[in-house]
Amino acid sequence: QVQVVESGGGLVQPGGSLRLSCAASGTIFRLNTMGWYRQTPEKSRELVAEITSGDRTNYADSLKGRFTISRDNAKNTVYLQMSDLKPEDTAVYLCHASVRPQSWDFRDYDFWGQGTQVTVSS
């Protein structure tokens, strides 16, 4: 089994910064692309950023420049550094991981974290 756990969310003032972490654990042979998504009751889930095992990144156009995604392969962890936060960034942020659990299994599987709340407000 694979677990994906986010941490680092909280309340921050507009213009502030937060760093989210997401650690994957369990039966993992290879950790592929990992990414951050966010959702609110009013909006469907949307991509924030993703990063491949080779450190290629992809950002939502509106967020590029404020958010930075990175990963530590030794720790099976992906990070999201968020700067200049705005009230419209308020959302539940979810971590996604594509995992090859075992070497003999040719398939990759998708796993999601439970989400961490980010609230940007004065």
N, C-alpha and C positions, 0 to 999 in steps of 0.2 A: 504494500500500500504506500501511497505518497500523500504527504501533507504539505500544504502551502499556507504559510502563516504570515500575515502582514503586521506591522507595528509602526508607530511613529505619528499616527494621526492625532488631532487635537484641535484646540481653539487657538487661532492666531489673528492678529490685527491686520487690516489691509496694508500691503507693502511688506509684510513679514515673510519669513521663510520657514519651511519645514522640510525634514528629510524622512521619507518613508523607506522602510526596509521590508523585504519579502524573502523568507527563507524556505526553501524546499528541502524536505527530508523524507526518509524512508527508503524504499527499494528504487534506486536510481542508477541506471547504467550510464545514461547520457542525458544531460539537460540541454534541450534545444532552445528555441526562442522563448524569451520571457518578456512579459509586458505588463503595463499598467493601463487599466480602464477605469472609467468613473461613470456613475449614474446617480440620478435624482428622481424623485417621484414624478417630475414634470418632463424629464428627458430620458430617452432610451440610453442604453449603455454605449459609450463611445470610447474609441481608442485615445489614450493620452500619449503613450510612447511604448516602443518595443525595441528589444535588442537581441541580436542573434548570438549564437555561441562564438562567432568570430568578431563580435563587437561592432557589427553594423547596426545602425540605429535608424529609427523611423519615428517621427513626431507628428502629432496633429499640427497643421499649419499655424493655427492661432496660438499655439503654446510654445512653438520653437523659439528659443531665446530666453525664455523664463524657466523652463523645466529642463533638467538634464537627467538622463537615465544612464546607469552604469551597472556593472555586475562584477562579482568576485566568484570566479568559477571554483576556487578552492573551497569556498564556503557555501556553494549553491545558493547564492544570495543575489538579489537584484535590488537596486536602490533607485529612488526618485527624489532628486533634489529640486525643490520647488521654491522659487524666489519671486519677489514682487507679487505676492498673492493678492487676488481680487475677490470680492464677495461672490462673483459668479463662478469661482473655483470651488465653492462649497459643494460637496458631494461625498458619496461613499466611494472610496478608491479601492479597486479590486486588483489583485495580482493574478496573472495567468502564467502558467508554465506548460510547455510542451515537453513531455518526458518519454524517453525510451527506458522502460523499467529494467529490462534484462537484455543481455547481449544476444540471446537466442530468439528473441521476439523482434520481428522486423517492423512492427507497428509502433507508432508514436501515439501518445495519449494526452488529452487535455485535462489540466487540473486548475481549479480556481480556489483562491483563498476566501476567507469569510468576509473580507472587507474591513476597511478602517475609515472612520468618519473624519473628514476634514471640514472644519467650519471657519470661515473667514468673516469676521465681524468686529466692529468697533465696540 
